[in-house]
Amino acid sequence: MEINIPINQRKIQCKLTNAQKQQVLRYTALGLGIFYGVTHQRSITLTQRAAAEKREYEHKQSLIQKAKEEFAKKNAPATTSATKTGGREFLLLLPFLS
């Protein structure tokens, strides 16, 4: 089954009036503006989200560092009284040793 339609049998004419051309131009500009706005807003949101994640990570790192410092202070070896007084106890015990 073959259908032979001559190519030049019909000419489709599409003439737009000036008002229709203006509407096509307006809606095209509107569509492009919406597309630009969505993509620009998305890039701004992603940038802000990345900055917020970076601040949160730095805050956690500072908390970890503070916890390590407090742990080191808490578990530091206790200083003896001889080291606090400079070893005078040993000098006081010398007369009893002789």
C-alpha positions as CSV (number, residue, x, y, z in Angstrom):
1,M,0.0,0.0,0.0
2,E,1.7,3.1,-1.2
3,I,0.4,6.6,-1.0
4,N,1.9,9.1,-3.4
5,I,1.4,12.7,-2.4
6,P,3.2,15.2,-4.5
7,I,5.4,17.5,-2.5
8,N,4.2,20.7,-4.0
9,Q,0.6,19.8,-4.0
10,R,-0.2,21.9,-1.0
11,K,1.5,25.0,0.2
12,I,1.0,25.6,3.9
13,Q,0.9,29.3,4.5
14,C,1.3,30.5,8.0
15,K,1.1,34.3,8.2
16,L,1.2,35.8,11.6
17,T,-0.1,39.3,12.4
18,N,2.0,41.7,14.2
19,A,0.0,41.2,17.4
20,Q,0.5,37.5,17.2
21,K,4.3,38.0,16.6
22,Q,4.4,40.2,19.7
23,Q,2.7,37.6,21.8
24,V,5.1,34.9,20.6
25,L,8.0,37.1,21.5
26,R,6.6,38.0,24.9
27,Y,5.9,34.4,25.9
28,T,9.3,33.3,24.6
29,A,10.9,36.1,26.7
30,L,8.8,35.1,29.7
31,G,9.8,31.4,29.4
32,L,13.4,32.2,29.0
33,G,13.2,34.6,32.0
34,I,11.6,31.9,34.2
35,F,14.2,29.3,33.1
36,Y,17.0,31.8,33.9
37,G,15.5,32.6,37.3
38,V,15.1,29.0,38.3
39,T,18.7,28.1,37.3
40,H,20.1,31.2,39.0
41,Q,18.2,30.6,42.2
42,R,19.4,27.0,42.2
43,S,23.0,28.0,42.0
44,I,22.5,30.5,44.8
45,T,20.9,27.9,47.0
46,L,23.7,25.4,46.4
47,T,26.3,28.0,47.2
48,Q,24.6,28.9,50.5
49,R,24.1,25.2,51.4
50,A,27.8,24.5,50.9
51,A,28.7,27.5,53.0
52,A,26.4,26.4,55.8
53,E,27.8,22.9,55.7
54,K,31.4,24.3,55.9
55,R,30.5,26.5,58.9
56,E,28.9,23.5,60.6
57,Y,32.0,21.3,60.0
58,E,34.3,24.0,61.3
59,H,32.1,24.4,64.4
60,K,32.3,20.6,65.0
61,Q,36.0,20.7,64.6
62,S,36.4,23.5,67.2
63,L,34.2,21.6,69.6
64,I,36.4,18.5,69.1
65,Q,39.5,20.5,69.7
66,K,38.1,22.0,72.9
67,A,37.1,18.6,74.1
68,K,40.6,17.3,73.5
69,E,42.1,20.2,75.4
70,E,39.8,19.6,78.4
71,F,40.5,15.9,78.3
72,A,44.2,16.6,78.4
73,K,43.8,19.0,81.3
74,K,41.7,16.5,83.2
75,N,43.9,13.5,82.6
76,A,47.3,15.3,83.0
77,P,49.6,13.6,85.5
78,A,49.2,15.0,88.9
79,T,52.1,17.1,90.1
80,T,53.7,16.0,93.4
81,S,54.1,18.3,96.3
82,A,57.9,18.1,95.9
83,T,57.8,19.5,92.5
84,K,55.4,22.3,93.7
85,T,57.7,23.3,96.5
86,G,60.9,22.9,94.6
87,G,62.2,19.8,96.6
88,R,62.3,21.5,100.0
89,E,60.9,18.3,101.6
90,F,64.0,16.5,100.8
91,L,66.1,19.2,102.5
92,L,63.9,19.0,105.6
93,L,64.4,15.2,105.9
94,L,68.2,15.4,105.7
95,P,68.7,16.0,109.5
96,F,66.6,12.9,110.3
97,L,68.6,10.7,107.9
98,S,71.9,11.4,109.5
